[in-house]
Amino acid sequence: MATKLRLPMVDLSSPDRLSTANSIRQACVDYGFFYLVNHGVDDQLLSSAFQQSAKFFTLPLNYKLSLSRKEYRGYTPLYSENLDPSSQSKGDAKESYYIGNLEDSSSVNLNQWPSQELLPDWRPTMESLIWKLLEAGKKLMSLIALSLNLDDDFFEKTALNKPAAFLRLLHYPGELGSYEELCGASAHSDYGMITLLVTDGVPGLQICKEKFKQPRVWEDVSHVEGAFIVNIGDLMERWTNCIYR
């Protein structure tokens, strides 16, 4: 059985930015993960987004497939991904929906949206969430810049002036009546700069702090009500020469 891991806590609203940046640095060196609290995204908005997401995933499969992913936006059905090349399973037991950046006028129209007749509140809810998440993400990136002894607007000028940010909704159906060993999301690392992960409290997330050691040791990440789970992606790991991981 995996052990429980309690990640460091970072307060995005703290007025002591230097102390917060130092906490982020320690978390990124030791874990590559941390909890983010007081991030400015309202609990009611998050609850509404979970409700709207659930409504979409309960729609008939044929309708969801009519919104299949194009230009990295739209629906991805069960077993479409297998993130662990060593896995022998038929794919990850999850379905997802991608929504792209709303700031970039050249690509915003690539997003696909469910019918307003079916889900009248879906698009406005997700758009509101994207804007609030982007705002929180930019604040966090300024602190990450400080944690690397850079100007706090470093990433704003070099990477966030046209961010390739995505909102990804995920649905894990749970028990599928299969004798095959399946993962909701097999072992992987995220490829971007950072991920802001919001969960509904259902357990399942595990992390491996020492990915190059064998055998790998996986630890459960506890849910903290109202907190995001932040993880460092491959791009940030590479930019920091593997200091952050």
Backbone hydrogen bonds in HBPLUS format (Angstrom, degrees):
<---DONOR---> <-ACCEPTOR-->    atom                        ^
c    i                          cat <-CA-CA->   ^        H-A-AA   ^      H-
h    n   atom  resd res      DA  || num        DHA   H-A  angle D-A-AA Bond
n    s   type  num  typ     dist DA aas  dist angle  dist       angle   num
A0220-ASP N   A0003-THR O   2.70 MM 217  5.93 144.7  1.82 156.5 165.4     1
A0005-LEU N   A0220-ASP O   2.72 MM 215  5.71 153.3  1.79 167.4 169.1     2
A0035-TYR N   A0008-PRO O   2.83 MM  27  6.12 169.6  1.84 171.3 170.4     3
A0010-VAL N   A0035-TYR O   2.84 MM  25  5.97 150.4  1.92 144.4 153.9     4
A0037-VAL N   A0010-VAL O   2.89 MM  27  6.21 165.4  1.91 162.6 167.2     5
A0014-SER N   A0011-ASP O   3.30 MM   3  5.60 168.0  2.32 110.7 114.2     6
A0012-LEU N   A0037-VAL O   3.02 MM  25  6.23 159.9  2.06 168.8 166.4     7
A0017-ARG N   A0015-PRO O   3.10 MM   2  5.68 124.7  2.42 106.1  90.7     8
A0020-THR N   A0016-ASP O   3.05 MM   4  6.30 158.7  2.09 151.0 157.7     9
A0021-ALA N   A0017-ARG O   2.81 MM   4  5.99 156.8  1.86 147.7 154.2    10
A0022-ASN N   A0018-LEU O   2.97 MM   4  6.23 153.0  2.04 145.4 152.5    11
A0023-SER N   A0019-SER O   3.01 MM   4  6.30 149.6  2.10 143.5 151.7    12
A0024-ILE N   A0020-THR O   2.93 MM   4  6.25 152.9  2.00 149.3 156.8    13
A0025-ARG N   A0021-ALA O   2.93 MM   4  6.21 158.6  1.98 148.6 154.3    14
A0026-GLN N   A0022-ASN O   3.07 MM   4  6.33 164.2  2.10 148.8 152.0    15
A0027-ALA N   A0023-SER O   3.01 MM   4  6.22 159.5  2.06 146.7 152.6    16
A0028-CYS N   A0024-ILE O   2.86 MM   4  6.05 157.1  1.91 154.7 160.8    17
A0029-VAL N   A0025-ARG O   2.95 MM   4  6.13 147.5  2.06 150.0 158.4    18
A0030-ASP N   A0026-GLN O   2.94 MM   4  6.01 164.2  1.97 149.5 154.2    19
A0031-TYR N   A0027-ALA O   2.81 MM   4  5.51 159.0  1.85 142.1 149.2    20
A0032-GLY N   A0027-ALA O   2.95 MM   5  6.14 161.7  1.98 138.4 143.7    21
A0245-ARG N   A0028-CYS O   3.35 MM 217  6.24 154.4  2.42 146.6 147.3    22
A0232-ILE N   A0032-GLY O   2.91 MM 200  5.30 156.7  1.96 152.5 156.3    23
A0034-PHE N   A0230-VAL O   2.98 MM 196  5.35 142.6  2.13 143.7 151.7    24
A0230-VAL N   A0034-PHE O   2.79 MM 196  5.35 177.2  1.79 171.5 170.5    25
A0036-LEU N   A0228-PHE O   2.83 MM 192  4.99 153.9  1.90 139.8 144.9    26
A0228-PHE N   A0036-LEU O   2.95 MM 192  4.99 163.6  1.97 145.9 146.4    27
A0046-LEU N   A0042-ASP O   3.10 MM   4  6.48 160.5  2.13 153.5 158.7    28
A0047-SER N   A0043-ASP O   2.89 MM   4  6.12 158.6  1.93 149.4 155.5    29
A0048-SER N   A0044-GLN O   2.91 MM   4  6.10 157.5  1.96 145.2 151.3    30
A0049-ALA N   A0045-LEU O   2.91 MM   4  6.14 153.9  1.98 148.0 155.3    31
A0050-PHE N   A0046-LEU O   3.00 MM   4  6.30 156.5  2.06 150.2 155.7    32
A0051-GLN N   A0047-SER O   3.02 MM   4  6.28 156.5  2.08 147.0 153.6    33
A0052-GLN N   A0048-SER O   2.87 MM   4  6.12 163.1  1.90 153.3 157.5    34
A0053-SER N   A0049-ALA O   2.86 MM   4  5.95 156.8  1.92 146.4 153.5    35
A0054-ALA N   A0050-PHE O   2.96 MM   4  6.13 161.3  1.99 146.9 151.5    36
A0055-LYS N   A0051-GLN O   3.06 MM   4  6.33 151.9  2.14 144.6 152.1    37
A0056-PHE N   A0052-GLN O   3.12 MM   4  6.44 152.5  2.20 146.5 152.9    38
A0057-PHE N   A0053-SER O   3.11 MM   4  6.46 166.3  2.13 157.2 159.6    39
A0058-THR N   A0054-ALA O   3.17 MM   4  6.34 128.6  2.45 142.1 154.0    40
A0059-LEU N   A0056-PHE O   2.98 MM   3  5.47 163.5  2.01 117.1 122.4    41
A0063-TYR N   A0060-PRO O   3.07 MM   3  5.50 124.1  2.40 106.7 119.9    42
A0064-LYS N   A0060-PRO O   3.13 MM   4  6.51 163.0  2.16 154.0 159.0    43
A0065-LEU N   A0061-LEU O   2.81 MM   4  6.04 158.4  1.86 158.8 165.0    44
A0066-SER N   A0062-ASN O   3.17 MM   4  6.39 128.5  2.45 132.3 144.4    45
A0066-SER N   A0063-TYR O   3.01 MM   3  5.11 135.1  2.22  97.9 110.8    46
A0067-LEU N   A0064-LYS O   2.98 MM   3  5.43 156.1  2.03 110.1 117.9    47
A0068-SER N   A0065-LEU O   3.06 MM   3  4.84 144.1  2.20 114.2 109.4    48
A0075-TYR N   A0067-LEU O   2.75 MM   8  5.61 171.3  1.76 142.2 145.4    49
A0069-ARG N   A0075-TYR O   2.89 MM   6  4.93 144.2  2.02 147.0 137.0    50
A0070-LYS N   A0073-ARG O   2.84 MM   3  5.34 157.1  1.90 147.5 145.0    51
A0073-ARG N   A0070-LYS O   2.94 MM   3  5.34 150.5  2.03 112.1 120.9    52
A0074-GLY N   A0098-TYR O   2.97 MM  24  4.97 149.0  2.07 120.5 129.9    53
A0098-TYR N   A0074-GLY O   2.83 MM  24  4.97 159.4  1.88 136.3 139.3    54
A0076-THR N   A0096-SER O   2.89 MM  20  5.15 157.2  1.94 144.8 144.2    55
A0096-SER N   A0076-THR O   2.94 MM  20  5.15 158.9  1.98 145.0 151.9    56
A0079-TYR N   A0092-ASP O   3.03 MM  13  4.84 147.7  2.14 162.9 158.1    57
A0092-ASP N   A0081-GLU O   2.60 MM  11  5.64 167.5  1.61 176.6 173.7    58
A0087-SER N   A0084-ASP O   2.98 MM   3  5.45 162.7  2.01 118.2 123.9    59
A0094-LYS N   A0092-ASP O   2.93 MM   2  5.70 134.3  2.14 105.1  91.2    60
A0093-ALA N   A0183-CYS O   2.81 MM  90  5.96 165.4  1.83 148.5 150.8    61
A0095-GLU N   A0171-HIS O   3.00 MM  76  5.33 157.9  2.05 147.8 154.8    62
A0171-HIS N   A0095-GLU O   2.84 MM  76  5.33 156.8  1.90 164.7 164.5    63
A0097-TYR N   A0169-LEU O   2.88 MM  72  5.06 140.4  2.03 141.3 147.9    64
A0169-LEU N   A0097-TYR O   2.86 MM  72  5.06 163.9  1.88 152.1 152.7    65
A0099-ILE N   A0167-LEU O   2.84 MM  68  5.13 151.1  1.92 154.1 161.4    66
A0167-LEU N   A0099-ILE O   2.87 MM  68  5.13 167.2  1.88 157.6 160.8    67
A0107-SER N   A0104-ASP O   3.12 MM   3  5.69 157.7  2.17 115.3 121.5    68
A0108-VAL N   A0104-ASP O   2.98 MM   4  5.90 134.8  2.19 156.9 170.6    69
A0110-LEU N   A0107-SER O   2.89 MM   3  5.42 162.7  1.92 118.9 124.6    70
A0111-ASN N   A0108-VAL O   3.32 MM   3  5.97 165.8  2.34 114.5 118.4    71
A0118-LEU N   A0115-SER O   3.16 MM   3  5.32 126.5  2.46  97.8 110.2    72
A0119-LEU N   A0115-SER O   2.89 MM   4  6.11 172.8  1.90 158.0 160.3    73
A0122-TRP N   A0119-LEU O   3.20 MM   3  5.35 161.4  2.23 110.4 116.1    74
A0125-THR N   A0121-ASP O   3.20 MM   4  6.07 151.9  2.28 140.3 148.2    75
A0126-MET N   A0122-TRP O   3.03 MM   4  6.26 166.9  2.05 157.7 161.1    76
A0127-GLU N   A0123-ARG O   2.87 MM   4  6.02 163.2  1.90 161.4 166.4    77
A0128-SER N   A0124-PRO O   3.02 MM   4  6.06 159.0  2.07 140.6 146.2    78
A0129-LEU N   A0125-THR O   3.00 MM   4  6.24 155.8  2.06 146.2 153.2    79
A0130-ILE N   A0126-MET O   2.90 MM   4  6.11 160.4  1.94 150.3 155.1    80
A0131-TRP N   A0127-GLU O   3.14 MM   4  6.38 166.4  2.16 152.7 154.9    81
A0132-LYS N   A0128-SER O   3.15 MM   4  6.38 161.3  2.19 148.1 153.1    82
A0133-LEU N   A0129-LEU O   2.86 MM   4  6.03 160.7  1.89 156.7 162.3    83
A0134-LEU N   A0130-ILE O   2.88 MM   4  6.01 158.0  1.93 151.4 157.6    84
A0135-GLU N   A0131-TRP O   3.04 MM   4  6.22 153.7  2.11 142.7 149.6    85
A0136-ALA N   A0132-LYS O   3.02 MM   4  6.29 162.1  2.05 147.4 151.7    86
A0137-GLY N   A0133-LEU O   2.77 MM   4  5.94 156.8  1.82 148.4 155.9    87
A0138-LYS N   A0134-LEU O   2.92 MM   4  6.11 154.0  1.99 148.2 153.7    88
A0139-LYS N   A0135-GLU O   3.16 MM   4  6.43 157.9  2.21 146.4 152.1    89
A0140-LEU N   A0136-ALA O   2.94 MM   4  6.19 159.4  1.99 150.1 156.1    90
A0141-MET N   A0137-GLY O   2.87 MM   4  6.08 154.8  1.93 146.0 153.1    91
A0142-SER N   A0138-LYS O   3.09 MM   4  6.32 145.8  2.22 142.9 150.7    92
A0143-LEU N   A0139-LYS O   3.32 MM   4  6.68 147.7  2.43 141.7 149.6    93
A0143-LEU N   A0140-LEU O   3.04 MM   3  5.17 121.6  2.39  98.4 113.0    94
A0144-ILE N   A0140-LEU O   2.89 MM   4  6.25 149.7  1.98 149.5 159.3    95
A0145-ALA N   A0141-MET O   2.91 MM   4  6.11 152.2  1.98 142.9 149.9    96
A0146-LEU N   A0142-SER O   3.13 MM   4  6.43 157.0  2.19 139.1 144.6    97
A0147-SER N   A0143-LEU O   2.88 MM   4  6.14 147.6  1.98 142.3 151.9    98
A0148-LEU N   A0145-ALA O   3.02 MM   3  5.21 145.3  2.14 103.0 113.6    99
A0150-LEU N   A0145-ALA O   2.96 MM   5  5.10 157.9  2.01 144.5 144.0   100
A0149-ASN N   A0146-LEU O   2.96 MM   3  4.96 159.3  2.00 112.9 113.4   101
A0154-PHE N   A0151-ASP O   3.00 MM   3  5.31 160.5  2.04 122.1 122.0   102
A0157-LYS N   A0153-ASP O   3.06 MM   4  6.25 149.0  2.16 151.7 157.4   103
A0158-THR N   A0154-PHE O   3.08 MM   4  6.25 147.7  2.19 144.9 154.5   104
A0159-ALA N   A0155-PHE O   2.82 MM   4  5.12 157.2  1.87 135.9 140.9   105
A0160-LEU N   A0155-PHE O   2.74 MM   5  5.90 151.8  1.82 158.2 158.8   106
A0234-ASP N   A0190-ASP O   2.69 MM  44  6.09 155.8  1.75 147.4 154.6   107
A0235-LEU N   A0192-GLY O   3.06 MM  43  5.14 134.7  2.27 129.9 135.7   108
A0233-GLY N   A0193-MET O   2.88 MM  40  4.82 168.4  1.90 132.5 128.6   109
A0195-THR N   A0231-ASN O   3.00 MM  36  5.36 145.8  2.12 148.6 157.3   110
A0231-ASN N   A0195-THR O   3.12 MM  36  5.36 152.5  2.20 140.4 148.6   111
A0197-LEU N   A0229-ILE O   2.82 MM  32  4.96 165.7  1.84 146.3 149.9   112
A0229-ILE N   A0197-LEU O   2.89 MM  32  4.96 165.4  1.91 144.5 149.5   113
A0221-VAL N   A0205-LEU O   3.03 MM  16  5.75 160.8  2.07 152.7 150.0   114
A0207-ILE N   A0219-GLU O   2.95 MM  12  5.48 152.3  2.02 147.6 153.1   115
A0219-GLU N   A0207-ILE O   2.95 MM  12  5.48 160.9  1.98 147.5 152.9   116
A0213-LYS N   A0210-GLU O   3.26 MM   3  5.62 162.2  2.30 110.6 116.0   117
A0227-ALA N   A0224-VAL O   3.03 MM   3  5.55 165.6  2.05 138.6 140.1   118
A0237-GLU N   A0233-GLY O   2.99 MM   4  6.26 158.2  2.04 153.2 160.4   119
A0238-ARG N   A0234-ASP O   2.88 MM   4  6.10 156.9  1.93 149.6 155.2   120
A0239-TRP N   A0235-LEU O   2.89 MM   4  6.15 161.9  1.93 150.9 156.2   121
A0240-THR N   A0236-MET O   3.04 MM   4  6.15 145.4  2.17 144.2 151.8   122
A0242-CYS N   A0237-GLU O   2.73 MM   5  4.77 164.7  1.76 165.0 159.5   123
A0241-ASN N   A0238-ARG O   3.03 MM   3  5.01 160.7  2.06 109.1 111.9   124
A0243-ILE N   A0240-THR O   3.09 MM   3  5.42 157.3  2.14 109.9 116.9   125
